[in-house]
Amino acid sequence: MAFDLNNPLISIILPVFNRRHLVMRAIHSVEAQTIDDWELLIIDDGSWDAVEQDILPLVAERPNYRYMKHAQRRLSASRNIGMHAALGHFVTFLDSDDEYRPDHLELRLSFMKENPAVDIIHGGVEIIGPLETHYVQDAFQPEKKIHISRCCVGATFFGKKSAFIESGGFKELPYSAESELLPRLEAQFNVKKVDFPTYCYYTGLKDSICAQRREQATKK
């Protein structure tokens, strides 16, 4: 399937903040996808580690790459900016410290085609990291810890752009914005959780949102 510059099927939104040492792994995993009808929107949330020096040469030579930079507004704002700029019929996400398995987009797209009444899917996480980092603070019961596989991992969302826009997108919360968004999506649209683990979710990084949630849980 050839890429249409003005009408990509899928828009991938990749926010980045000071992840020069990791973001290329994420980008390479997008390039390794088994389908190519996508665009990649790299949303730089005010990085100061010169990450654009690695990204801009790629954007210059790849017509389906776009790079946008703004003053730091955090993850949710970056995702929302990407959603509104997206040209694709479907929108999905990738965090800069994670990566896709090669069939990530193909399996999700196939599910949507086989289930046309579904608006949005999420789930399908492979957790990579020390076992003790697989548990985080429960967004709804902060005194408890919950396994990441039971969480709503926002970067696994894949669905119709129109549905995300109509929902109002992610609220700009310190963390767990996806847990706040999911019930709103479920109230308005047909949302399903999938179980094919093609999103590689890395734990153990000191500056990750996951690490922040573990720290909060430890203090309880």
N, C-alpha and C positions, 0 to 999 in steps of 0.2 A: 504494500500500500504506500503510495508516494505522498510526500508531505506537501500540503497546500499552504503556502506562506500566509495567505489571508484567511484561511478557514481550517485550522488544525482541528483534529477531532478531540485531542486531549491537551489541556494546559496543566503543566506541572509547576507548582509554586514552591520555590526553594528559598526560604529566608536564611540569611547568614549574618552573624555578628561575631567578628574576630575569630573565625574558624579557618584561617588560612591553612593550618596544618591538617585539616580534615575535609574541607569542602570538596576538594578534587576527587576524593573517593566517592562522595555522593554523586558528583557530576558524571564520573566515569560509569557509575552503575546505571544512570539514565541512558548514556550512550550505548550501553550493552543490551538494551531492551530488544526483545524479539519482534516488536512492531515499531514503526518509525513515524506514525502520523501524530506527532506531538510537538508542542513548543515548550521550552524551558524558560521560566521567568525567575531570574535570580534577584531577590529583593535584599539589598544591603541595608541593614538597620544601623547605619552610622558607624561601621567598622573603622578602627584606626590601625589595624595591623597590615595595611596595604594588600588586603586580599584581592582588590581589584586588579592588581598587577598580574595575577594569574588568570582572572576571569575575563578581563577585557579582550585579550588576544583571541580567546575562544569565541566571544560574541562577535568580533570583527569578521571571523571566517565562517561562522555558522548562522545562516539566515533564520533558523528557528530558535535562536537564543536571544533573550532580551535581558538587559541589566538595568536596574533602577536603584538609586540610592537616596536615602533621606536621613534626616537627623534621627537619633535613636528614639524609637517609640515602642519597642519590644515586639515579641513574637506575634501576638494576635493582630496588631495593627499591620504588621508586614504581610501576614497572610491575607488580611482583608484588602490591602492595596493590590496584592497580586490577583485576587479574585476579580476585582473590578477592572483590572487591565487585561485579564485573560481573553483570548479570542476563541478558545475551544468550546465545544458543546459540553464536554465533561471537564471538571476541575478536580485535581488531586494535589497532594502535598508531599514534601520530602524535607525532613530536618537535616541541617548541614552536617550533623555528626552521625547520621544513619546512612543506609543504602538500600537499594532495591535488589532482589533477585532478578535474573534476566527475564523471567516470565511474569513479573509483577503486573505490568500494565496489560499484557495480553489476557491473563486470567480474569482480571477485574472487568475488562471490556467485554469479554465473552460472557461473563455472568450477567452484565447489564443487557446485553443483546438477547440472552436467553430468557431474561425476566424483564420485559419492557415496562411492566407496571411499577418496577422499583425505581425510586428516584436517587437514592444514596445508599452506598454500602460503607462499612468500616470493619476493622479487625484484620486478622491474619498476620500476627506478629511473631517473628522469631527473635527471642531475647538472647543477646550475646553479651556476656560479662559474668563476673563472679556471682555465685548463687546468692550471696548475702545482699547483692544490689538489686535483686529481682522484686523487692517489696518496697512500696511507697506509702505515703500517707493517703488514707481514703478521703476523697474529696467531700463525701457526705457524712462520714463519721471520723473526724480528725483524730480521735483518740485511738483509732485502729490502723493497722497496716493491711495492705491489700496487695495481692500479686499483680504484677503489671499486666498479665494476660487477661485479668478481669477488668482492667481499666479501659476507658475509651481513649485510645491513642489517636490524637487529632490528625497526625500526618497520614493515617491510613484511610481517611475519608476519601471517597471517590464517588462523584455523582454529577448530576446536572448542574451546570453553572447557575441556571435560572433559580433552582431551589435554594442554593446557598445564598444568592443575592436576596431573594425574597425573605429568607429567614433573618436577615440582618447581620449574618456572619458571626465572627468570634467577638465576644466582649473582651475588653482590654483589662484582663485580670492578671495578677502576678503568676498564677499557674492554674491548672485545671479548667482553663477556658473551654476545652473540648467537652469536659463533663457537664458544663453549664449549657453548651450548645446542643448536645445530643438530645435531651428531652424536648427542646424546642423544635428540633428537626422532626422528631418522632410524632409530635403533636400536629405537624402540618403536612408531612410527607410520608411516603412508604420507604422506610429505612430497614435495612437488613444487615446483620453481622455475618461475615464470612470467616471461614476457618483455614483457608490455604495460607500457610506462613511464608509469605514472600516479601514482607517488609522487615528488614533487619534493624532491630532496635538495640542500640549499644548502650550499656549501662556502665557505671563506674567512673565517668568523667566528672571531675570536681565542679565544673561550671555548668553542668547540664541542669535542665528543669527537673529531671528525675532525681538528681542528687539533692536539689533544694527540697523536694518533697520528702525524701528520706530523712534529711536533717530535721525538718519540721516534726516528723513522726518520732524521731529519737528524743526530742525535747518533751514529748507528752508523758 
